[in-house]
Amino acid sequence: MEKTKVVFFIYDFHCGGIEKSLIDLLKKMDYERFQVDVIVLENRGQYAADIPNSVKVIEYQLDQFTKIHTQGSAKKGITDLLKKGKRGLAVECICTCLREWLFYRNSRWKFVCERFLKKGYDIETRYDVAIDYQGLGSSILGLPFVAHKIHANKRIAWIHQDVNYMTEEAKSFSNYLDLFDNIVCVSSASKKEFDTQFPKYKEKTTVFYNLVDKEELTKKSVEPNEYDIKEKVLILSVGRLDYQKGFDIAIKALKDIKDSIPDFLYVIVGSGSEGSLLQKTIEETGLIENVRLLGRKDNPYPYYRNADLYLQPSRFEGFCITLAEAKVFNIPIVTTDFAGAREQIRNMETGMIVRCEQSAIAHGIEQLINSRDLQSTFSSNLRLENELKSDLSELFVFFEKNKARMNAMVKED
């Protein structure tokens, strides 16, 4: 039987929920049925080593101007070019940046995308299914790249974010969805919000929950770590250090209840742009002895295993894979009420759902730490709960749907 050719697009394999969920999906793919490629802009990152051997990774070469934008800093990109002696490229990028600043100041990403579509090359291989896994709101190139640079019989867009928190400029890229056959949301709540804001695509949307490999997580958690402690209450959060994750609110909440709870240590595993800002918050709140920023860890799962309480203080999420991972270890959980939280947690049965406010988070942590009965109830119910998951066989059929008809149409053309 001829295999179905599937290609995923994602920026890179750096640490993040989107990247991790793709890796877990790739590990579960049926390679007897599917030939799978992954197109990346940078073939590097924490999860690069976890790509299954059956997957072909293709690194797409961007023009220099587009590349410095996707990497987040035009100034740094141009400086690096000058340091490498590539003055011609640096001058070209400076001139293009000036044009962008003068004429496209309020629509810079639109300018970058339009220029990329003119300058970028097409992928030669024709696929049965092309998937923008980076998703609307998470990238500037994903949708236009898959829509115009990949030849495919079917296109699917994966939406990982809560669209309520997308910028207006990010939402403007939704018009590319006209060229997609299906849209996957990672929770029913995020699908509901997506359908409300983009009703013309409602018939295209479906839900597929991010996969969590329980067996792999459990296996990795047995490695030793420096926080296998008993004398303190260990509170854990895992995620990027940025505004979305709400760690600044969590630190301030812990300051409010420091004197009313037992000796505690709050450990945050992850790296990101707000690391120095969070460290300043720790110092200003007088929690230097109580809060640790550990940075990114290749294996964060021993920290889950040793935690007494897991805290997810996010301002917004689409699904939140770190919350799903915490559930694997049956840890008592306090989470904010973002999209998808109520699909993962039954409030006051398998965890506590609170408002994303300093006082509400503080009250939730205090209540849970001071109640052994509540901790026991949450942990016991998590052990008994059926795992929230999607049927992989249904996803595979979804990938293959209409393949025969589409291939026939291509041959006729």
N, C-alpha and C positions, 0 to 999 in steps of 0.2 A: 504494500500500500504506500502511495506517495505521501510523504510527510507534509504537514501544514507548515508553511514558512512564516514564522512570527518574529517581529523585531520590536524591541523596547527602546525608547529614547529616554535617557536620564543624563544630567550634567556630569556627574562623577560618582565615585563610590565612597565619598567622605561620610563621617559619622552623622547620622540623622535618621528620623523615623521613616522617611520616604525611601531612602537608600536601603535601610534594614528590611523594610517590608518587601522590596523588590528581590533582595537576596533570598529571603524566605520563600517567596513565590517561585523563584528559579530553581530552588532546591526540590520543590514539589512537582515541577513540570514533568510530563510524561514524554521522555525523549525518544520513545518508540513511535510516538504520534507526531511530535513537533520538532522542527529544526529551528533553533532559537539563536538569534543574534541580539546583541545589545550595543547600541550606538551611544558613545559618550563624547563629551567635549574634552575631558581629561581622564585618562585611564590610570587613575591612582586614587588612593584613599584607604581608610581603615578596612573597608569591606572588599577590596579588590581581590584579596587572597581567598575569599570565600565563594567566588564565582565557580559554579560547577564546570568541570572539564568539557562537558558537552556544549557549553555556550561559547560562541565566537564573539569576542569583544572588538568593536570597530571604533577607533578614535577618529573623530571628524575634525579636520583641520580648519579652524576658523581664520578669517583674515584678521590681521593684528588689531584693527580698530574694534571689531566686535569682541574679540577675545579680552581686551582690557576692560570692557564693560561687563562681560559675564563674570569676570574675576572680581568685580566689585569696586575697583579704584582705577580710574583713568590716570590720575596723577602718578600712582605707584607704577602702573604699567609703562608709562612713558619714561619715567626715571630708570626703570630696569632696562629699557631699550637703550637708553643713553649709556648706561654702565657697561652694556655688552658691545658698545661701539656701533650700534645699528642706528646711526643718525638719520639716514634717509627715511626709515620706517617711523622713527620718532617724529620727524618733521611732518610727515604725512598724517600721522595720528593727531598731532597738535592742530594742524589746519582743519581736519575733519571735526575735531572737538570744538574749535572756534565756530565752525559753521553750525554745529549742533546747538551751541550756546546762544548764538545770535538769532537763529531762525526757528528753533524747535525747543526752546527752553521749557515750555509747558507740555511737550509731548516727546520727550527725548527717547523713550523706549520705542515709540512708534517709528521714529527716525532710524534708530539702530536696527529695528526689524526690517524696515523697508530696504535699507541699505544691504543688510545681510541677504535678503531674498534676491537682490540683484547680483551680489558678489559671490554668494555661496554656490557650491556645485551640487548636483543631484547625486543621490546614491544609485549606483548602477543596478543592483539586485532588485527584482520585483518580488514583493512579499504578498502572502495571502492576508496577513493582518499586521498593521503597524500601530503601535501603542505609544502615545505620549504619556509616560509614567510620571514625568515631572509635574504636570498638572497646571491648570489655570490658577494664577495667583502665586505659584511657586517658582515661575520662570518667565522670561521674556521670549525665549526662542522655541520652547517645546511645541506649542500648537502650530505656529507657522512652519517650523521645520518639518514636522510630520505631515502637515497638510500639503506642502509644496516641494519638499526635497526628497521625499520617500515615495516611490511608486508602490502602491498597495491596492488590493481589491477592497479592503475594509480598514477603516480607521477607528480607533477607540481612544478616548481621552479619559484619564484617571484624575479625579478631583480629590485631593487630600485635605484641603482647607475648608474652614467655615467661610462661605462667601460673604457673610456679614462683615468680615474684617479685612476684605480685600480693598485695596485702593481703587479709586475710580479709574485710574490709568490701567491697572491690572484687569479690571472688568471690561475695559474697552477691547481687550483681546478676545473676548467671548465670541465675536463675530466669526472667528476662525472655526468655531464649532459647527458652523453651517456645512463644513466640509467633512465632518466626522459622522460616522454611522451610529455610534453608541457612546454614552458617557457613564462612567462608573464612579459612584460616590462611595466613600469608605464607611458611612454609617447612615442609618435611616434619617437621623436628625439632620445631617448635612445635606442629604438628598432633598428633604422637605424644604430647607432654606434655599437650596439651589433652584428647585422647581418654582419657588415663590418669586425669586429675583429674575429667573430666566425661563419664564413659562413656555416660550416657543420651543424649548428643547425637552419639555416634560416627557414626551413619548419616547425619547431616546435614553432616558436615565434609568439606571438600575443600581443596586447596592451589592458590593462585595467587601466583606470585612478583611482587614489586614490579617495575614497569617502570623501565628506565633508558634514556633517549634518548641513545644513544652519539653520534649525529651532532650533536645540539644541544650536548652537553657539550664535544665537541672544538672546535666553532665558538667557544664562549664562552671557551675556555682560551687563545686567542691574545692576549687583552688583556694589556697590560704590568702588572707588579706589582713591589712594592719588594723582593721576595725572589728575584729572578732573579740568583742568586749562584753563584759557582763555587768560592770559596776555603773554604767550609764545607760539611759534610754537612748537608743540609736534611731534617729529619724533620717530617712533617706529620700532624696529626690534625684532623678536622672533626666538629663536633657540639655539642649543648647542653652548657653547663657545669653538669652536675649529677651526682649520685652514681652514677647508672646508667652513665655513660660512662667512669668509672674514670680520669680524667685525673690525679687525685691520686696514684694508684698509679704511673702512668707517670712523673710528675715525680720521685718518690722513687726509681724504678728507674734513671733517668738519673743521679741523684746517685751511685748505687753504682758506675757504670761511667765516670764523667766522666774519670777519669785514664787509662783504658785504651783509649779510642777517640779518633779524630781530632777536631779542632775541629768542633763541631756546633752547630746551632741548631734547637731544637724549637719549631715554630709551631703554635698551636692556634687554629683559626678557629671562632668561635661565641660565643654569649652565653648567660647563664643565671644561676640563683640562687646558684651557688657561685663566681662570679667573684672576689669579694674573698677567699674562703677559699683558692682556688687561688693567688692572688697572694701571700698570706701563706706558703703552702707553698713557692713559688718563692724567696722571701726567706730562709726558714728553711733551705732546702737549699743556699743559696749559688749558685743558678743564675740570678741576675738577668741575666747576660750571655748565657745559653744558652737561655732560654725566653721566648717572647713570647705573650701573650694578645692576639689581634688584634681580638676582638669579632666581631660578625656582619658578614658580607660578602654583598652582593647577588649577587656573582659570585665564588664561591670556586674556580672551576675553573682559573684561572691558577696557583694555588698547587699544585694537583695536578700540573700539567704540569711545574713546576720542582722538585718534591720528589724526593729521592734514596731516601727510604724512607717508606712510609705505615704509621702505627701506629694500630691500633684496640684500645684497652685496656678495652673495655666489660665491666662486671660481668655484664650480661645484655642480650639483644636478642631480637627475634622473627626478624628477617631482617638488618637493618642496611644501609640504602640507601647510606650513605657508603662502606662497604666495597665495595659493587657499583660505585660511581662510581670509586673508586680503581683498580679492575681495568681500567676503560676506558682508563686512561693507562699500563697495563703497569708500574706502580711495584712494586718489591720490597716485600712486605707482611709485617708481623708483626701477628697478631691473636690475641686471647684466644679461648678455646674456648666461646663462647656458642651458644645454639640457632641453627642455620642457618649457622654459620661453616663447617662441613664440607661444606655444600652449595655454598658459594661458593669455597672454597679446598681444593685437594688438598695436604695437609701435605707440606712439603719438595719439592713439585713446582711449584706456582704461588704458594706463600707458606708462611709458618711459623705454625703454630698452637701457642700456649703456654697454660699455666694462667694464670688471672687472679690472679697473685701477683707481688709486687715482684721477687723473685729470678728467677722464670721469665721475666718480661718483660725484665728487665735482661740475662739470658743470651741471649735471642733477638735483641735489638737488637745486642748486642756481636758475636754470631756472624755476623749478616747484614752489618753494616757492615765487618767485617774479612775478608769473603770475597767477592771480586769474582766468583768462579766461581758462587757461590750467587745473587748478585744477577742475573747474566746468565741463569742457568737459570730463575729465577722469571719474569723479564721475557720471555724467549723463549717459555716455555710459556704465559704469559698471552696473547701474540700469537696463538698457535696454537689456543687453547682456544675451543670453541664457547660462545657467550653463554648463560648460564642465564636462560631466559625461559619465559613461559607463552604458549600459543597464544591470541591475541586472538579468533580466530574461535570457539574453544571457549567463551570467556568470553561472547561475544555470544549464542551459542546458550543458554548457561546463564541469561542474563538473560531470554531470550524463552521458555524452557521452560515449558510448561503455560499460556502466555498465552491461547491460544485457548479452552482448557477453562475457565480461570478467568473470562474475560470472559463466556462463556456462562452460567456460574453466577451472575454478578452480574446479568445481564439477567433471569434467571429469578426472582431475588429481587425 
